[in-house]
Amino acid sequence: MSYQDRIDAFTKHARAAETLANENTELFLSVDVRDAFSKVRSLINIRESIEPPQTEQEAYNILADLLGEVLRDGKTEVKAYGLSTEGRNEFRQLVSRVTPAASVQVTDPTAEYADVIEAYSGPTSVLNQKMLNKTFRSRFDAAVAAGVI
């Protein structure tokens, strides 16, 4: 299907976006609706793999999945005061609609630099000895940069 076919189909089923926004009102108290849907619209525009929806429910499901992806990837800003409890629940529900990103790998820096942290918290002589090791020294600098030391 062409780009224009996708746009026409989503325009035809525009109430799906309104329904999605109305069902997540608590979330949109903390997240800018225009910004979020502008990013969803951009994804629709650039992804040729998105089939034009035939029904309003299909359009809703596609929009909800894309909004969940935008939220999961942190592509939209949450206001300084954060999410309410209900807003957090709506956020989790939308994010749970999408599979985890394959490229996103969250690593706990304290686990990654456990040996460095152990040496740093040990006696000063152990740290000085290890700092002579070039590999350890570069890992120590990386741990400091990651903020775990």
N, C-alpha and C positions, 0 to 999 in steps of 0.2 A: 504494500500500500504506500501511497505517496505521502509526503509531508502534508499537503493540503487536505487529503482525505482524513488524516488524524486530527487536524485542526477543526475541520468541519464536524467530525463526529463528537469531539469534546465540546464544541460550541452548541451542538444540538442537545447535549445532555448537561448543560451548564448547571442545572439544579443540583447535580451530584456534588459539586464543590461547595455550594451553599449548605447542603445537608451535612457534609463533612465538617464544615466550619461550625455549624450550629451544634453538632454533637460533641464538639471539643471546645466549648466556650471557656472552660477553666484554663485549658492549655493556652488559648489565644489571649488570655489576660496577661501572660508573661512572654509570649512569642508574637512578633509582628505578623499578622495575617497576610498582609500584602507581600512582605518579604518571603514568607514561607511558600505561598502559592506562586509567586514569581519564579522561585527556584524549581518548584514542581513543573510549572509551565515550560521552563527551559529544558528540563529533562525530557518532557514529552516532545519538544521540538527537535532535540538532537538524537534521540534514540529511535532508530529505525525499527528496532525489534518490538516496539509497542504497537499492538494491533488496534485499529480504531474500535471503540466500544460500540456494541449494537444496542445496548440497553442502558438505562440510567444506573442500574445496579453494577454493571460491568465498569462503567465510568467511575463510579464511587470506589470500587475495589482497586482500580488502577491508581486513582488519586490517593487513596489511603496508603497503598503500598509505597508510592513515591514519596509521600509526606513522611512516612515512617523512615524511609531511607535518608531523606534530608535531615531529619531529627537525629537519627542514629549516627550519621557522619559529622554532626555538629556544624552543619552548613548554615544554620540560622541562629541568631543571637537570642539568648534568654535575658530578659530584663534583670537589672541588678538585684531586685528583691526576690528573685527566684520563682519557683513553682509552688503553688498551693498543693495540699495533699491530693485533691481531686485532679489538679493539673498534672501532677506527677503520675497518677494512675492513667490518665489519658495518654501521656507521653509514652509510658511503658507499653500500653496496649497498641499504639501505632508502631512503635519500634519492634514489637514482637511479631508483627505481620511480615517483616522482611527477614531473610536469612542473614546471618552474620557475614560481614564483608570478608572475603578471602584474603584481601591485602592488609586488612587491619589486624595487627597482632599486638595485643596489649601485654606488656611484660612488666612485672613488678620490679622496679630498679633495685629494691633491697634484696631480692632474690638473685638478680643478675650479678650484683657486686657483693655478695655475702662474704667472700674471702677478703675483700678490701675492707669492708666494715669491721670484720673480726680483727684484722691486723691493726686497724686504726683505733679500735677500742681496747687493744691489748697494751702491753708495756711499750714505752717509747723505743726501746732498743729493738724490738721486733719490727716496728714500723720503719725505723731507720735502716735495718738490715734489708727489709723487703724493698725499700725505695731504691736500693742499688740495682735491683732487677728492672731492666728497661721495660719489659712487658707489664710488670706490676705497676710501675710508675705511670704508664699510659692508661692502665685501667683505673688507677687511683685518680688521675686527672679527669677521666670520663665520669667516675662516680661523683666527684665534686661538681662537675658540670650538670649532672643529673639531679643534684640537690639531695643526695642520700647521705652525704657526709657534711 
